[in-house]
Amino acid sequence: MAMNGIGRYFKNIKDAAATIFEGMSVTFSHFVRKPYTIQYPDRVPVRVQDTLPFRYRGILEVDLEICTGCLACERACPIDCIVIEAPKDQKTKEMILKRFDIDIAKCMYCGLCSEVCPTGSIHHTTEFEGADFSLESMIRRFVKAPVAAYKAKKDGETDPLTAPILERGMRYIQEFAEPADMKKVKAEEKPAAA
């Protein structure tokens, strides 16, 4: 019995030495390798934002030119980081956007606000560097002066300045907000219907 205990003791010492040698061989191999350090952000060959996937949920952006002031994004936000003031003008009967603020410090980048937007005016960007020294500076204020909310036209947008923005917003809704599996289902239904 005593030999068995001594044998296990020396076996444990041998296993410990082998394990330490194995771990240290990986560590020591880094001494002879050429270091690979990415010099972020100014010395990378391609901007980091350009390498992010299409569905990346970065900092939110709002195109006020196509915002209808419907408050759908404010209601969809589970943590109330979006604040919109859009009273109706009694003379012209149109919505006036007086305030559209997004608190980036609160935002959890869930994407619920961008999914419910009927025009795609609120969307995620590939920007992710939002660090700042104070919480007050993390509030993005998109309305500088009161602006009339966008009203969709029945026969399509004819304004040459607004049309491309609205087209981009609608494309965002189709490509980003709609799940990929739903796109497959719709693609499979088209040949069956024809």
PEQUIGI-V892448 format. One record per backbone hydrogen bond with DSSP energy under -1.0 kcal/mol. NH is the residue of the N-H (numbers start at 1). CO is the residue of the C=O. E is the energy in kcal/mol with one decimal. If there is no record, write none. Layout:
nh=NH co=CO e=E
nh=NH co=CO e=E
This chain:
nh=5 co=1 e=-1.9
nh=6 co=2 e=-2.1
nh=7 co=3 e=-2.7
nh=8 co=4 e=-2.0
nh=9 co=5 e=-1.9
nh=10 co=6 e=-2.2
nh=11 co=7 e=-2.0
nh=12 co=8 e=-2.5
nh=13 co=9 e=-1.8
nh=14 co=10 e=-2.4
nh=15 co=11 e=-2.7
nh=16 co=12 e=-2.4
nh=17 co=13 e=-2.4
nh=18 co=14 e=-2.4
nh=19 co=15 e=-2.5
nh=20 co=16 e=-2.5
nh=21 co=17 e=-2.5
nh=22 co=18 e=-2.4
nh=23 co=19 e=-2.5
nh=24 co=20 e=-2.7
nh=25 co=21 e=-2.0
nh=26 co=22 e=-1.3
nh=27 co=23 e=-1.7
nh=28 co=24 e=-3.4
nh=29 co=25 e=-1.5
nh=30 co=27 e=-1.0
nh=31 co=28 e=-1.3
nh=40 co=38 e=-1.6
nh=43 co=39 e=-2.3
nh=51 co=48 e=-1.4
nh=56 co=53 e=-1.6
nh=58 co=56 e=-1.1
nh=58 co=125 e=-1.3
nh=59 co=127 e=-2.9
nh=61 co=123 e=-2.7
nh=63 co=121 e=-2.3
nh=66 co=63 e=-1.4
nh=75 co=71 e=-2.0
nh=76 co=72 e=-2.1
nh=77 co=73 e=-1.3
nh=83 co=101 e=-2.5
nh=85 co=99 e=-2.3
nh=89 co=94 e=-2.8
nh=93 co=89 e=-1.8
nh=96 co=87 e=-2.6
nh=97 co=147 e=-3.4
nh=98 co=85 e=-2.8
nh=99 co=85 e=-1.6
nh=101 co=83 e=-2.8
nh=102 co=140 e=-2.2
nh=103 co=81 e=-2.6
nh=104 co=102 e=-1.1
nh=104 co=138 e=-2.3
nh=107 co=103 e=-1.7
nh=115 co=111 e=-1.5
nh=116 co=112 e=-1.3
nh=123 co=61 e=-2.5
nh=125 co=59 e=-1.6
nh=130 co=128 e=-1.5
nh=138 co=135 e=-1.3
nh=139 co=136 e=-1.1
nh=140 co=102 e=-3.2
nh=142 co=100 e=-2.6
nh=147 co=97 e=-1.9
nh=149 co=95 e=-2.9
nh=150 co=67 e=-3.2
nh=156 co=153 e=-1.1
nh=163 co=159 e=-2.6
nh=166 co=162 e=-2.6
nh=167 co=163 e=-2.5
nh=168 co=164 e=-2.2
nh=169 co=165 e=-2.3
nh=170 co=166 e=-2.5
nh=171 co=167 e=-2.2
nh=172 co=168 e=-2.2
nh=173 co=169 e=-1.9
nh=174 co=170 e=-2.2
nh=175 co=171 e=-2.8
nh=176 co=172 e=-2.9
nh=177 co=172 e=-1.1
nh=183 co=179 e=-1.4
nh=184 co=180 e=-1.7
nh=185 co=181 e=-1.8
nh=186 co=182 e=-2.4
nh=187 co=183 e=-2.2
nh=188 co=184 e=-2.1
nh=189 co=185 e=-1.7
nh=190 co=186 e=-1.6
nh=193 co=189 e=-2.1
nh=194 co=190 e=-1.4
